[in-house]
Amino acid sequence: MTTMVPEGAAALVARAAEPDFAAWRRNIVRLGGCINPIHLVGAATVYDTTTGAALLSYGSDVHGGRLLTACGNRRATVCPACSGLYRADTYQLVRAGLVGGKSVPETVSRYPRVFATLTAPGFGPVHTHREREGRVRACRPRRAGECCPHGTPSGCRERHLADDPRLGEPLCPRCYDYAGAVLWHAFAGRLWHRFGLELRREVARRAGLSRTEFGEVARLSYAKVAEYQRRGLVHFHAVIRFDGVDGPDSSPPGWATVPLLVDAVRAVVGRVRLTAPGAEVVGPRVLRFGTQVDVRPVTSYRRGEGERPASAGAVAGYIAKYATKGAESAGAVDGRIRHAREMAVLPVRAHVLRMIGTCWWLGGLPEFAPLGLRRWAHMLGYGGHFSSKSRRYSTTLTVLRQARADHRAEQQRSSLGLTDRPTITVGEWRYAGRGYSPEAALLAASVREGGGRHGA
């Protein structure tokens, strides 16, 4: 009887017999299971900054010929290991703006703040999963025989389960406004920007101040994330916080309350509008947010299940979760579409393919050229940031990453016995490819299965 050896296993066994195996293994394990690492070749030298003496030199040869570094991709579908690190950093960033830490004062936990969800408008009826009091309801009940202009029934009496593949699909694709949906995506980022401007004006008006006077006593800070719905459109989830004039380092004025902020958000969402270009081609389009808006206070502690306020930890976790997702959550694809012929073989459902096709069609028209719709066709037209924040909300991802890099550098200095000497590392590295050999891929997979983290 012949025993089948998994691909790469024999090569891994052979590799283990080589003298540089330990360095080669460390080079892979330190990536925490990254799917598609970057290869670098080169060398570096550690100098004593006081004397200028070279203390240590090393090159990629000590790592089995190449130095590997993690790909750093934020998407969970592309690299679970790197996206996990990105998610953890985003969680810390958002949480710091709610309870303090990471250079943010703990007094922010007492500032008025809300968790708001801004939805996309409807562009046509779609199949949906509805529940009430734990019971699944009919999708879209209508009178029997009621049809759209194309002869398709206007309703659906089925009770769709949460995993029904028809969820998000239009009842009638010919009635669905695909051009409107794509243009809404293209302008969603600008709608959010307009929302922020109008919210400041509304808060100032409710406080009896001009916008200039408001800026002299208070400010609004936020952190947000975009989440794709099954129908292929994004919702924005955002923490919005009142600060004093110096941001989180100063308390907001007494009139800045949670009820005022809740009412202001609801009022502004309903009146933000933008006019889309190309009215002579696809008809006039006035773009706005959906009528469904959820605004709730954020507490710095956990509340009982079913109570209205959201806890700081839950909000931070929610935003961090969706910061690592993209249009693939709606059934789209990860990579950019570069040629129209690629659409013929895309593994996507019909609704998503129509949105991609609409992006490609509109993107080829001069009126819509500035929107870059073909570039963002794989994102269904949305080219905005998935997660973003205002400048003074909290710390930054750059600061968090630098702190981690400094910690690793200190660990390296300690292992080399250089903790008592001021040093600087000067190196030159160049790109030499990416990916794994079969034996390296096997080792990386074992690190992922073991819940590995990016090491030093």
C-alpha positions in Angstrom: 0.0 0.0 0.0 1.4 3.4 -1.0 1.0 6.3 1.4 0.4 9.7 -0.3 2.6 12.4 1.0 1.1 16.0 1.0 2.6 18.4 -1.4 5.5 20.2 0.3 5.9 17.7 3.1 8.8 15.9 1.5 10.5 19.2 0.7 9.9 20.3 4.3 11.6 17.2 5.7 14.5 17.7 3.3 14.7 21.4 4.3 14.9 20.5 8.0 18.2 18.7 7.3 19.9 21.8 6.0 22.2 23.9 8.3 20.2 27.1 7.9 16.8 25.5 8.7 16.4 27.4 12.0 16.9 30.8 10.4 14.7 29.8 7.5 11.9 28.7 9.9 12.1 31.8 12.0 11.8 33.9 8.8 8.4 32.3 8.1 7.0 31.9 11.7 7.6 35.5 12.5 5.0 36.5 9.8 2.2 34.9 11.8 0.9 32.9 8.8 0.8 35.7 6.2 -0.6 34.3 2.9 1.5 36.1 0.4 4.7 37.5 1.9 7.0 40.0 0.1 10.6 38.9 -0.6 13.5 41.3 0.0 17.2 40.9 -0.6 19.9 43.2 0.7 21.8 44.0 3.9 21.8 46.3 6.9 24.3 47.5 9.5 23.7 48.6 13.1 25.8 51.6 14.1 26.6 53.1 17.5 25.2 56.7 17.1 27.7 58.0 19.7 30.9 56.6 18.2 29.8 55.8 14.7 31.2 52.3 15.0 29.6 49.5 13.1 28.3 47.0 15.7 26.6 44.4 13.5 26.0 43.7 9.9 23.5 41.2 8.5 22.0 40.4 5.1 19.2 38.4 3.6 21.5 35.4 3.4 21.0 34.8 7.2 17.3 34.2 6.5 17.7 31.5 4.0 18.6 33.8 1.1 15.7 36.2 1.3 14.1 38.3 4.0 10.3 37.9 4.1 8.0 40.6 5.2 4.2 40.4 5.7 2.0 41.6 2.8 0.0 43.8 5.2 -3.3 43.4 3.2 -6.3 44.5 5.3 -8.8 42.2 3.6 -9.7 39.0 5.4 -10.4 37.2 2.1 -6.9 38.0 0.9 -4.8 37.4 4.0 -6.5 36.3 7.3 -3.3 36.8 9.2 -2.5 40.4 8.2 -6.2 41.4 8.3 -6.3 40.1 11.8 -3.5 42.5 12.8 -5.3 45.4 10.9 -8.5 44.6 12.7 -6.8 44.6 16.1 -5.2 48.0 15.4 -8.5 49.4 14.2 -10.2 48.1 17.4 -7.6 49.8 19.6 -7.9 53.1 17.6 -11.7 53.2 17.8 -11.8 52.1 21.5 -9.2 54.7 22.5 -11.6 57.4 21.2 -14.3 56.0 23.4 -12.6 55.2 26.7 -9.1 56.7 26.4 -5.7 55.3 26.2 -3.1 55.4 23.4 -2.3 59.1 24.2 -6.1 59.9 24.4 -7.2 61.1 27.9 -9.7 58.9 29.8 -12.0 61.8 30.2 -13.3 61.1 26.7 -15.4 58.3 28.3 -17.6 61.1 29.7 -18.0 63.1 26.4 -21.4 62.9 24.6 -21.1 60.4 21.7 -23.4 58.4 19.5 -23.2 55.4 17.2 -24.9 56.2 13.9 -25.8 54.0 10.9 -26.5 55.8 7.6 -28.0 53.6 5.0 -28.2 53.7 1.2 -31.6 54.5 -0.4 -33.6 52.0 -2.3 -33.2 51.6 -6.1 -35.8 48.9 -6.5 -37.5 46.2 -4.4 -35.2 43.2 -3.5 -35.7 39.9 -1.8 -35.1 40.3 2.0 -35.1 38.4 5.2 -37.6 39.9 7.7 -38.2 38.9 11.3 -40.6 40.1 14.0 -40.5 38.7 17.5 -38.3 35.9 16.4 -40.6 34.8 13.6 -39.6 34.9 9.9 -42.0 37.1 7.9 -43.0 37.1 4.3 -40.5 38.8 2.1 -42.7 41.4 0.4 -46.4 40.7 0.7 -48.5 42.2 -2.1 -52.0 41.4 -3.5 -52.1 38.4 -5.9 -51.8 39.4 -9.5 -50.1 42.8 -8.8 -47.2 43.1 -11.3 -44.6 45.6 -12.4 -44.6 47.2 -15.9 -42.5 44.3 -17.1 -45.1 41.7 -16.0 -43.0 40.4 -13.0 -45.0 40.0 -9.7 -44.5 43.0 -7.5 -44.5 41.0 -4.3 -42.9 37.9 -2.8 -44.7 35.9 -0.1 -41.8 33.5 0.6 -40.2 33.5 4.0 -36.5 33.7 3.1 -34.0 32.2 5.5 -30.9 34.2 6.4 -28.7 32.1 4.0 -31.1 32.2 1.0 -29.0 33.0 -2.1 -31.9 35.1 -3.5 -31.4 37.7 -0.7 -30.5 41.1 -2.2 -31.6 40.1 -5.7 -34.1 42.5 -7.3 -37.6 41.2 -7.8 -37.4 42.7 -11.3 -33.9 43.4 -12.7 -35.4 45.6 -15.4 -37.1 47.8 -12.9 -34.0 48.1 -10.7 -32.1 51.4 -11.1 -28.6 50.1 -11.6 -27.3 53.4 -12.9 -28.6 55.2 -9.8 -27.1 52.6 -7.5 -23.6 52.9 -9.2 -23.7 56.7 -9.1 -24.8 56.6 -5.5 -21.7 54.5 -4.7 -19.5 56.9 -6.7 -20.7 59.8 -4.6 -21.1 58.1 -1.3 -17.9 59.5 0.1 -18.9 63.1 -0.9 -22.3 62.5 0.7 -20.5 61.7 3.9 -18.4 64.8 3.6 -21.5 66.9 3.0 -23.1 65.2 6.0 -20.2 66.2 8.3 -20.4 69.8 7.1 -24.1 70.0 7.6 -24.0 68.3 11.0 -21.7 71.0 12.3 -24.0 73.7 11.0 -27.0 72.0 12.5 -25.4 71.6 15.9 -24.3 75.2 15.9 -27.8 76.4 15.0 -29.4 74.3 17.8 -26.8 75.8 20.2 -27.7 79.3 19.0 -24.2 79.9 17.6 -22.7 80.7 14.2 -20.5 78.1 12.7 -17.5 80.2 13.5 -18.6 80.6 17.1 -19.1 76.8 17.3 -15.6 76.2 16.1 -14.3 78.4 19.0 -15.9 76.4 21.7 -16.4 72.8 20.5 -15.8 70.3 17.7 -17.1 67.0 16.4 -14.8 64.0 15.9 -15.7 60.7 14.3 -14.5 57.3 13.2 -16.5 55.4 10.5 -16.5 52.2 8.5 -18.4 51.2 5.3 -20.2 47.9 5.3 -21.5 46.2 2.1 -25.1 45.0 2.3 -26.3 41.9 0.5 -28.0 44.2 -2.1 -24.5 45.5 -3.0 -24.7 48.9 -1.4 -22.7 50.3 1.5 -23.9 51.5 4.8 -21.8 53.9 7.0 -21.4 53.1 10.7 -19.8 55.9 12.6 -18.9 57.0 16.1 -19.6 60.7 16.4 -18.3 62.5 19.5 -18.5 66.0 21.0 -15.1 67.5 22.0 -13.9 70.8 23.4 -12.1 73.2 21.1 -8.8 71.3 21.7 -10.3 68.0 20.7 -10.2 65.1 23.2 -7.8 67.1 25.5 -10.6 69.5 26.4 -14.2 68.9 27.6 -17.1 70.0 25.4 -19.4 72.8 26.7 -22.4 72.0 28.8 -25.0 72.5 26.1 -23.3 69.7 24.0 -25.5 66.7 25.0 -26.3 63.3 23.6 -30.0 64.2 22.9 -28.9 67.2 20.9 -26.4 65.2 18.9 -29.0 62.4 18.2 -31.6 64.9 17.0 -29.0 66.8 14.9 -27.9 63.6 13.1 -31.4 62.6 12.3 -32.3 66.0 10.9 -29.2 66.3 8.7 -29.4 62.8 7.2 -32.7 63.7 5.7 -31.6 66.8 3.9 -28.2 66.1 2.5 -28.4 66.0 -1.3 -26.1 65.9 -4.3 -26.9 66.1 -8.0 -25.2 63.4 -10.1 -23.7 64.3 -13.5 -24.8 62.9 -16.8 -28.5 63.8 -16.5 -28.8 63.9 -20.3 -27.5 60.3 -20.6 -29.2 58.4 -17.7 -31.7 61.0 -16.5 -31.6 63.3 -13.5 -30.3 61.8 -10.3 -30.5 63.5 -6.9 -28.4 61.4 -4.5 -29.2 61.1 -0.8 -28.9 58.7 2.2 -31.7 56.2 2.9 -34.6 57.0 5.1 -33.6 54.4 7.6 -31.2 55.8 10.1 -30.2 54.4 13.5 -28.6 56.7 16.1 -27.9 55.5 19.7 -25.8 56.7 22.6 -22.5 54.9 23.3 -21.8 53.9 26.9 -18.4 53.2 28.3 -19.7 50.1 30.0 -21.7 47.0 29.0 -25.4 47.2 29.3 -27.9 44.4 29.6 -29.1 42.7 26.4 -32.0 44.4 24.7 -31.2 47.9 26.1 -30.8 50.7 23.7 -27.3 52.1 24.3 -24.3 50.4 22.7 -21.2 49.6 24.7 -17.8 51.1 23.7 -16.2 47.7 23.3 -19.1 46.4 21.1 -18.9 49.5 18.9 -15.1 49.3 18.5 -15.4 45.6 17.7 -18.1 46.2 15.1 -16.2 48.9 13.3 -13.0 46.9 13.4 -14.7 43.8 12.0 -16.0 45.6 8.9 -12.7 47.5 8.3 -11.3 44.2 7.0 -14.1 43.4 4.6 -14.9 44.7 1.1 -17.3 44.2 -1.8 -16.7 40.5 -1.5 -19.2 40.6 1.4 -21.9 41.4 -1.2 -20.6 38.6 -3.5 -18.2 40.7 -5.7 -14.6 39.9 -6.3 -11.3 40.9 -4.6 -9.2 42.1 -7.6 -9.6 44.8 -10.1 -11.3 44.1 -13.5 -9.0 45.3 -16.3 -10.8 44.0 -19.4 -14.5 43.7 -20.3 -14.0 40.1 -21.3 -13.2 39.2 -17.7 -16.9 39.8 -16.8 -17.9 36.7 -18.8 -16.2 34.4 -16.3 -16.6 36.2 -13.0 -17.9 33.9 -10.3 -20.6 36.3 -9.1 -24.4 36.3 -8.9 -26.5 38.0 -11.5 -27.2 41.2 -9.5 -23.6 41.8 -8.8 -22.7 41.2 -12.4 -25.2 43.8 -13.5 -23.7 46.3 -11.2 -20.2 45.6 -12.5 -21.5 45.8 -16.0 -23.2 49.2 -15.3 -19.9 50.5 -13.9 -18.1 49.4 -17.0 -20.8 51.0 -19.3 -21.0 54.3 -17.4 -17.2 54.4 -17.0 -16.8 54.4 -20.8 -18.9 57.5 -21.3 -17.2 61.0 -21.3 -19.7 62.4 -18.8 -18.6 59.9 -16.1 -14.9 59.7 -16.9 -13.8 61.7 -13.8 -15.5 59.1 -11.5 -13.2 56.3 -12.6 -16.0 53.8 -12.5 -14.1 51.1 -14.5 -11.3 51.3 -12.0 -13.8 50.6 -9.2 -16.0 48.2 -11.0 -14.9 45.3 -8.7 -16.1 47.5 -5.8 -19.5 48.1 -7.6 -18.5 51.7 -8.1 -17.5 52.6 -4.5 -14.0 54.0 -4.4 -14.1 55.6 -1.0 -12.3 54.7 2.2 -13.6 51.7 4.1 -12.5 53.0 7.4 -11.5 56.6 8.2 -11.5 59.1 11.1 -11.3 62.7 11.8 -7.8 64.0 12.6 -8.4 64.5 16.4 -10.6 61.5 17.1 -7.8 59.4 18.6 -4.4 57.9 17.7 -3.6 56.7 14.2 -2.7 53.4 12.6 0.7 54.8 11.8 1.4 55.5 15.5 0.2 52.0 16.5 2.4 50.4 13.9 5.4 52.5 14.8 5.0 51.5 18.4 5.0 47.9 17.4 8.1 48.4 15.2 9.9 50.1 18.1 9.0 47.2 20.4 10.4 44.7 18.0 13.5 46.8 17.5 14.0 46.9 21.3 13.6 43.1 21.4 16.2 42.7 18.8 18.6 45.1 20.6 18.1 43.2 23.8 18.8 39.9 22.1 22.1 41.4 20.7 23.0 42.9 24.1 22.8 46.4 22.8 20.2 47.8 25.2 22.7 50.2 26.9 24.0 51.7 23.6 22.2 54.2 21.3 22.0 52.6 17.9 20.7 53.2 14.4 20.1 50.7 11.6 21.0 51.6 8.0 20.1 49.2 5.3 19.3 48.8 1.6 16.7 46.3 0.5 15.1 45.6 -2.8 12.0 43.7 -4.0 12.7 40.1 -5.1 9.2 38.6 -5.5 6.5 37.3 -3.3 4.8 34.1 -2.2 5.9 30.8 -0.7 7.6 27.7 -1.9 5.6 24.5 -1.3 7.5 23.6 1.9 7.2 27.2 3.2 3.5 27.3 2.4 3.0 24.2 4.5 4.8 25.7 7.5 2.9 29.0 7.2 -0.4 27.0 7.1 0.6 25.3 10.4 1.2 28.7 11.9 -2.2 30.0 10.8 -3.9 26.9 12.2 -2.1 27.4 15.5 -3.4 31.0 15.7 0.0 32.5 15.2 0.7 36.3 15.5 3.2 38.5 13.8 6.3 37.9 15.8 9.5 39.9 16.2 
